[in-house]
């Protein structure tokens, strides 16, 4: 019976510790509250999507790299 009491005490201690940690941690901000997502653009050459701030623009098309910008749109796409 002594082992059973010890296991119950350990379980109670673990539950109390878990509850204490749960209520004393700072609240995390959810992903929805972090603002709107960055606008994405599709590379006219390879089709990969990347943030607009990293994309290169030429004649209304967006490109993922300088090499793709120089090669232009993929043949058959425009």
N, C-alpha and C positions, 0 to 999 in steps of 0.2 A: 504494500500500500504506500510505502514511502516513495518508491519510484514514480508512481502515478501522481502523487502530490507534487513532486519535483517537476514532472513534465507539464502539469497544469500551471504551476508558477512560472515556468519558462515561457509558456504560451501566453500567459497574461502579460508578462513583462515585454515580450516581443510585440504584442498588439498595442500596448501602451506606448512603446517607443515608436512604432509606426504611426500611430495617431499624432503623437507629439511632433514628429518630423513633418507630417503632412500639413499640420496647421501652423507651423512656425516658419515654413519656407516662404520666400517672397512669391507673389502671384506672377505667373508667366503671362505675357501678352500673347494673345492668340494670333495666328497668322493673318486673320481677317482684319485685325486692328493695326497692322503695320503699314497700311497705305495700299494704293493701287499697284498692280504689277507693272513692270516696265513694258512699254510697247515693243512688240517683236516685229521683225521684218524677215522676209524670205529672200535668200540669195537667188538672183535671176539666173545664175550659172549652175549651181549644184543643188539648190533647193533647201539648204539647211536654214533653220531659223536661228536668229541671234538678236540680242537687244539692239534697238535702234541706235543707241549711243555708241555702239561698237561697229555698226554697219557703215559701209561706204556707199555714197549715192552718186549716180550719174544718169542723167536724162530720164529721171523718174524711176529708175530701177535701183535696187539695193543689192550690195555684194558683201560677201563675208571676208574677202581679202583683196589686196592690191592686184594679185595675179588674176583673180576672177574678174575684177573690174576691167583689167586690160583685155581679157579674152572676150568679154561681153556676154550677152545672154546665150544660153545653151541653144544650139541650132534646133530649129523646129518649135521653140517655145514662143517666139514672137514673129 
